[in-house]
Amino acid sequence: MKYYIYITFFVLLFSCTPTDEDVNILDTPIVESYLHPNQFAEVLVKNQIDYLNGDSTYTYVNGLSIQISNGEKIYDLNDIGNGQYQNKELIITEGEEYQLSFNYRNALVYSETYIPSTPQNFALSSTYIQAFKPSGGFPGSIPEPVLISFQNANAEYHYIGIKCIEENPRVIQDLDEDEDWPPLSFHLAPTKGEEERLTPMQFHYYGDHEVILYKVTAEFAALFENSDNSSINITDPPTNLENAFGIFSGINSDTLSLRVISL
């Protein structure tokens, strides 16, 4: 199973055809890598392209020689295209530390991280939540929220992602013909507490959802401090990489199911 992180780090805004005069390629790589126990190591590397009108997009960076070490052995990652690098022989282990390194235009990109322990005593107050759909323009009564609880005696950072997993999602609110469908997933900001709650207004679809509780590192949580909803402004972001933007971070998780039902 490939674990899904419910956060978008790079906003793509395409509104013009670039020319030599209105394009600026930021000559610093953007790295995105999350190491999860019992999964093999993967790294994504991009470059950001800025336009003078304020829009931006990115290009993938291929042809790098990327290595990850666990302190005992150095693993070379395979370039599989589209900026993706992986090594299926390097299986991540809970509690271990890892170091990432590669050269980019005569500069050493380096980072290190550790793999947190599994979240403890993760529970939901209910296996279902009632959808909220105002009738006739009137809000009516709001159904009860679902409480999320977990043990966090050491005040470590936790992050919660929710995703509709229906094959044919059925939207709760009626949409106009030209209206875009809402996103299938959403997240709650990282917390050092032991309780969060989900309200009916946060859900856009009926049916089965995954609620994933991640235990994350401080550098992962720091990305949210200057964020706007689920996007990150990478022009001056926090990062735990030397000579690069982005993140190289260990995570761990547990998953529960929640069903959204009609009133």
C-alpha positions in Angstrom: 0.0 0.0 0.0 1.3 3.4 -0.9 0.5 6.0 1.8 -1.1 9.2 0.7 -0.2 12.5 2.3 -3.2 14.8 2.2 -1.4 18.0 1.5 -0.5 19.8 -1.6 3.0 21.4 -1.5 3.1 22.9 -5.0 0.4 25.0 -6.5 0.3 24.9 -10.3 -0.9 28.0 -12.0 -0.8 28.0 -15.8 -2.2 31.0 -17.6 0.3 32.0 -20.3 2.7 30.7 -22.8 6.2 31.6 -21.5 8.9 33.4 -23.5 12.6 33.9 -22.7 11.7 37.3 -21.2 9.0 36.3 -18.8 10.4 33.0 -17.4 12.7 32.5 -14.4 13.7 29.0 -13.4 14.7 28.8 -9.8 18.0 27.0 -9.8 17.4 25.2 -6.5 15.8 21.8 -6.4 12.6 21.0 -4.6 12.6 17.7 -2.8 9.6 15.8 -1.5 10.1 12.5 0.3 8.2 10.8 3.1 9.7 7.6 4.6 7.1 5.3 6.1 7.8 2.0 7.9 7.6 -1.2 5.8 7.6 0.9 2.6 10.6 1.3 0.2 12.3 4.7 -0.1 11.0 7.2 -2.7 12.1 10.7 -3.6 10.6 13.3 -5.9 12.7 16.2 -7.3 11.4 19.2 -9.2 12.4 22.7 -10.2 10.0 25.7 -9.9 9.5 28.0 -12.9 8.2 31.5 -12.1 6.6 33.8 -14.6 6.8 37.6 -14.4 3.0 37.8 -14.2 3.1 35.9 -10.9 2.1 32.5 -12.1 4.3 29.4 -11.6 4.7 25.8 -12.5 7.4 23.2 -12.2 9.6 20.8 -14.2 10.9 17.4 -13.1 14.6 16.9 -12.4 16.0 13.7 -13.8 19.5 12.2 -14.1 20.6 12.8 -10.5 22.6 10.3 -8.4 20.7 10.2 -5.1 21.7 8.2 -2.1 20.0 7.3 1.2 21.9 5.9 4.1 20.6 4.2 7.3 23.9 4.5 9.0 25.0 1.0 8.1 24.6 0.9 4.4 24.4 3.5 1.5 21.6 2.8 -1.0 21.7 4.2 -4.5 18.2 5.3 -5.8 17.1 4.4 -9.3 15.9 7.2 -11.6 12.5 6.0 -12.9 11.6 9.2 -14.7 9.4 12.2 -14.0 11.6 13.3 -11.2 11.0 10.1 -9.2 13.8 8.1 -7.6 13.4 4.9 -5.6 15.1 1.8 -4.2 12.9 -1.2 -3.4 15.6 -2.9 -1.5 15.7 -0.1 1.1 12.7 -0.9 3.3 12.1 1.8 6.0 12.2 0.7 9.6 10.5 2.4 12.6 12.9 4.2 15.0 15.8 4.4 12.5 17.5 7.5 11.2 18.2 8.1 7.5 20.4 10.5 5.6 19.7 11.8 2.0 22.4 13.2 -0.2 23.0 14.1 -3.9 25.0 16.7 -5.9 23.1 19.4 -7.8 25.1 21.9 -9.9 28.2 21.5 -7.7 26.3 21.9 -4.4 25.7 19.0 -2.0 22.0 18.6 -1.1 21.7 16.9 2.3 19.1 16.1 4.9 18.4 13.7 7.7 15.3 12.4 9.5 14.0 9.7 11.8 11.0 7.5 11.6 8.5 8.1 14.4 6.7 5.3 16.3 3.2 4.2 15.4 0.4 6.4 16.7 -1.1 5.0 19.9 -4.7 4.3 20.9 -6.2 5.9 17.8 -10.1 5.9 18.1 -13.2 7.5 16.6 -16.3 8.2 18.7 -18.5 6.7 16.0 -18.1 4.7 12.8 -20.4 7.1 10.9 -21.3 10.7 10.6 -24.5 12.3 9.3 -24.1 14.5 6.2 -25.2 18.1 6.5 -27.3 19.3 3.7 -29.5 22.4 4.2 -33.1 21.9 3.0 -34.9 24.7 1.1 -32.1 27.2 1.9 -32.5 26.7 5.6 -29.7 25.2 7.6 -31.8 23.2 10.1 -30.2 21.3 12.9 -26.5 20.3 12.5 -25.7 16.7 13.2 -23.2 15.7 15.9 -19.4 15.8 15.2 -17.2 12.7 15.4 -14.4 13.0 18.0 -10.9 11.8 17.2 -8.7 10.7 20.1 -5.2 9.3 20.5 -2.5 9.0 23.1 0.2 11.6 23.0 2.0 11.7 26.3 5.2 13.3 24.8 3.3 16.0 22.9 4.6 14.8 19.5 3.2 16.2 16.3 0.2 14.4 14.7 -1.5 15.2 11.5 -4.9 13.9 10.3 -6.0 13.3 6.7 -9.4 12.3 5.5 -10.2 10.9 2.0 -13.4 9.6 0.3 -12.6 6.1 -1.1 -15.8 5.5 -3.0 -15.4 4.2 -6.6 -18.2 6.4 -7.7 -18.4 9.3 -5.2 -21.8 10.9 -4.6 -21.6 14.6 -3.7 -23.6 15.9 -0.8 -24.4 19.4 -2.0 -26.1 19.9 -5.3 -23.8 21.4 -7.9 -24.4 23.6 -10.9 -23.6 22.2 -14.3 -20.5 24.3 -14.6 -19.4 24.0 -11.0 -16.3 22.0 -10.2 -16.6 18.9 -7.9 -15.1 19.5 -4.5 -11.9 17.7 -3.5 -12.1 14.1 -2.3 -9.7 14.7 0.6 -9.0 17.3 3.3 -6.8 17.5 6.3 -6.5 19.0 9.8 -3.5 21.1 10.8 -0.7 19.3 12.8 -1.4 19.2 16.5 0.5 18.3 19.7 -2.7 17.5 21.5 -4.7 14.3 22.0 -8.1 15.1 20.5 -9.6 16.6 17.3 -13.1 16.5 15.9 -14.7 16.2 12.5 -17.8 18.1 11.7 -20.5 17.3 9.1 -19.8 20.5 7.2 -16.2 19.3 6.4 -17.4 16.4 4.3 -18.4 16.8 0.6 -19.3 13.2 -0.2 -21.5 10.3 1.0 -20.0 6.9 1.7 -16.8 5.4 3.0 -13.9 7.5 4.0 -10.4 6.8 5.4 -9.3 8.7 8.5 -5.5 8.5 8.7 -3.6 9.6 11.8 0.0 10.4 11.0 2.7 10.9 13.6 5.0 13.4 11.9 8.3 15.2 12.6 8.7 18.8 13.7 10.0 19.8 10.2 6.8 18.5 8.6 4.7 20.5 11.1 6.8 23.6 10.4 5.6 23.7 6.7 2.1 24.7 8.0 3.1 27.7 9.9 3.3 29.9 6.8 0.7 28.0 4.8 -2.6 29.1 3.4 -5.1 26.2 3.6 -3.4 23.2 1.9 -0.8 25.1 -0.2 2.7 26.1 0.6 4.5 29.2 -0.7 7.9 27.8 -1.4 9.6 31.1 -2.2 10.7 31.4 1.4 9.5 28.2 3.1 10.8 26.3 6.1 12.9 23.3 4.9 15.1 20.6 6.5 17.3 20.3 3.4 20.7 22.0 2.8 20.9 23.6 -0.7 17.3 22.7 -1.5 13.7 23.5 -0.8 11.0 20.9 0.3 11.0 18.2 2.8 12.7 14.8 3.7 10.8 13.4 6.6 9.9 10.3 8.4 6.2 9.5 9.1 4.1 6.8 10.7 0.4 6.2 10.6 -2.7 4.3 11.5 -6.0 4.2 9.6 -9.7 3.9 10.7 -12.9 3.9 8.6 -15.7 6.4 8.7 -18.9 6.4 6.7 -20.9 9.5 5.8 -24.6 8.8 5.8 -27.7 10.8 4.8 -30.1 12.2 7.5 
